[in-house]
Amino acid sequence: MEPSAFLRELMREVAPNASVIAIDAEPGGASLRVRLAGTTGVVSACELSRADIEAAEQRADVRGRIASALKRCADDVVAPVPDGRA
């Protein structure tokens, strides 16, 4: 699967209110900079190893690490929704 399609699909799973708005390869291509936007109007970015992204399609432990990194990045761009409890 294409890394951008994989990251967009994984992002929908870990933080449905955040969206991948850009994926840029760093010079040399060893890592990808993923930019996210959500409900706060803030844009957040994280860098992920291209090798880890490719391995995440095959290995659950690597997929978990990539998902955690995306979730931490998404936490900056998604506002918590109050549940109405006092």
N, C-alpha and C positions, 0 to 999 in steps of 0.2 A: 504494500500500500504506500502511496505517496506520503512523505512525512507531514505535509501540510494537512492532508485529509485525515490522517491518523490523529494529529494534534487537535483539530477541530472537533472530531468525534469524541475524543477523550474529554475535551473541555465541556462538551454538552453533558457528559456523564457526571463529572465532578462538581461543576458549578453552572447549572442551567441558566442563571441570570447574567453570566459573563460571556463575552464573545471574543474570539480571536479576530483581531482587526488587521494584523500584519504579521508575517513571518519573513524575516530577513536573514540571509546567510552572512555570517561574519567573514572577514577576509581570510582566505585559506580554507573556508568551508568546514572547519572542525566543529563549529557550534552554530546554533540557530538562535536568534533573538526573537522571542514571541511577545507580541504586544496585545494586551487585553483591555477591553472596555466593558463597563457594566452599568449599574444603576446610579452611580455616584457622580458621573461626569469626569471621572479621573481615568487616565490611561496608565497602566502599569506594564512593566516589561521584565522578562526573565530570560536568562540565557541557558540553553539546554544543549548538551553534547549531542551531536548528530549520531555518533555511535550508540549512545544510550537510546535515542529515539528509535533507531533501526532495531536494536535489540529488544525494545519494549514490545514490539509486535510478536515476538517469539517467547519471551520470558516474563512470567507474572511478577517476579520480584522487581525487575527493572521497570515494568509498567507501573507498579505501585509507587516507585520513586518518582517517576515522571508525573504521575497523577498528583502526588503530594506537592511537588514543586509548583504545578499549575494551580492547585487549590490555594497554596499560600499566596501566590501572585494574585489570584482572583479575589481573595479576601480583602485586598486593598481597593477593589473597584465595585464591590457589591455591598449595598447598604443592608444592614440587618432589618428584617421586617418584624415589628412587634407582634406578639401573638395575642395581645389583649388581656393577658392574665395580670393581676395586680400583685 
